[in-house]
């Protein structure tokens, strides 16, 4: 996979988190924190994609984004996003991308903490 594929994967997983938010019991921390995480990460992903395109990373054209939240917990989706960030950061030197992936990682780790409490 190339970095464009990994970005697409992050986007798909973020949409899957939105589904987890919608289906979580509204009275739980999971509903609250997944919703907040989706909103924060969506903004950061938008910036990350735009910066990535600006330095020549190409997103797959006409890519169908597969979302499959069934059978996977929110924590597993978040962990997958962290692993995907590792791949995007691997060998990356652009400070804009590294700053944004760091910001996304911070939000993901924050959500993991609150979902485990």
C-alpha positions as CSV (number, residue, x, y, z in Angstrom):
1,X,0.0,0.0,0.0
2,X,1.1,3.6,-0.6
3,X,0.4,6.6,1.6
4,X,-2.6,7.5,-0.4
5,X,-4.1,4.1,0.3
6,X,-3.3,4.6,4.0
7,X,-5.1,8.0,4.0
8,X,-8.1,6.4,2.4
9,X,-8.0,3.7,5.1
10,X,-8.0,6.3,7.8
11,X,-11.0,8.1,6.2
12,X,-12.9,4.8,6.0
13,X,-12.2,3.9,9.6
14,X,-13.2,7.3,10.8
15,X,-16.6,6.8,9.0
16,X,-16.9,3.4,10.7
17,X,-16.3,5.2,14.1
18,X,-19.3,7.4,13.3
19,X,-21.5,4.3,12.8
20,X,-20.2,3.0,16.2
21,X,-21.2,6.4,17.7
22,X,-24.7,6.1,16.3
23,X,-25.2,2.6,17.5
24,X,-23.7,3.0,21.0
25,X,-26.0,3.4,23.9
26,X,-26.7,7.2,24.2
27,X,-26.2,7.0,28.0
28,X,-22.7,5.7,27.8
29,X,-19.2,7.3,27.6
30,X,-18.7,5.3,24.4
31,X,-21.4,7.3,22.6
32,X,-20.0,10.6,23.9
33,X,-16.3,10.0,23.3
34,X,-16.6,8.3,19.9
35,X,-18.8,11.2,18.7
36,X,-16.2,13.8,19.9
37,X,-13.4,11.7,18.4
38,X,-15.1,11.5,15.0
39,X,-15.6,15.3,15.0
40,X,-12.0,16.1,15.9
41,X,-10.4,13.6,13.7
42,X,-12.6,14.5,10.7
43,X,-11.2,18.1,10.8
44,X,-7.6,16.9,11.2
45,X,-8.0,14.3,8.4
46,X,-9.3,17.0,6.1
47,X,-6.1,19.0,6.8
48,X,-3.9,15.9,6.5
49,X,-5.3,15.0,3.1
50,X,-5.0,18.5,1.8
51,X,-1.3,18.8,3.0
52,X,-0.6,15.3,1.6
53,X,-2.0,16.2,-1.8
54,X,0.0,19.5,-1.7
55,X,3.3,17.5,-1.4
56,X,2.3,15.1,-4.1
57,X,0.7,12.1,-2.3
58,X,-2.0,10.8,-4.6
59,X,-5.3,9.4,-3.4
60,X,-6.7,6.5,-5.3
61,X,-9.2,7.7,-7.9
62,X,-12.7,6.4,-7.9
63,X,-11.9,4.4,-4.7
64,X,-14.9,2.9,-3.0
65,X,-14.5,3.4,0.7
66,X,-15.5,0.2,2.5
67,X,-16.9,0.6,5.9
68,X,-17.6,-2.5,8.0
69,X,-18.1,-1.6,11.6
70,X,-19.9,-4.9,12.4
71,X,-18.0,-7.3,14.7
72,X,-15.3,-4.8,15.4
73,X,-15.2,-2.7,18.6
74,X,-14.6,1.0,18.7
75,X,-11.3,0.4,20.5
76,X,-10.2,-2.0,17.7
77,X,-11.1,0.6,15.1
78,X,-9.1,3.2,17.0
79,X,-6.1,0.9,17.3
80,X,-6.2,0.2,13.6
81,X,-6.1,4.0,12.9
82,X,-3.0,4.2,15.1
83,X,-1.4,1.4,13.2
84,X,-2.3,3.2,9.9
85,X,-0.8,6.4,11.2
86,X,2.5,4.5,11.9
87,X,2.5,3.6,8.2
88,X,1.9,7.1,7.0
89,X,4.6,8.5,9.3
90,X,7.1,5.8,8.3
91,X,10.0,7.6,6.5
92,X,8.0,10.9,6.3
93,X,9.9,14.1,6.6
94,X,7.2,16.7,6.0
95,X,6.7,18.5,9.2
96,X,3.1,19.4,8.3
97,X,2.1,15.8,7.8
98,X,4.0,14.7,11.0
99,X,2.3,17.5,13.0
100,X,-1.2,16.5,11.8
101,X,-0.6,12.8,12.3
102,X,0.6,13.6,15.8
103,X,-2.5,15.6,16.5
104,X,-4.7,12.7,15.3
105,X,-2.7,10.2,17.4
106,X,-3.3,12.4,20.4
107,X,-7.0,12.4,19.9
108,X,-7.1,8.7,19.4
109,X,-5.1,8.0,22.5
110,X,-7.3,10.4,24.5
111,X,-10.4,8.5,23.3
112,X,-8.8,5.1,24.2
113,X,-8.2,6.4,27.7
114,X,-11.8,7.5,28.2
115,X,-13.3,4.4,26.6
116,X,-11.4,2.2,29.0
117,X,-12.3,4.1,32.1
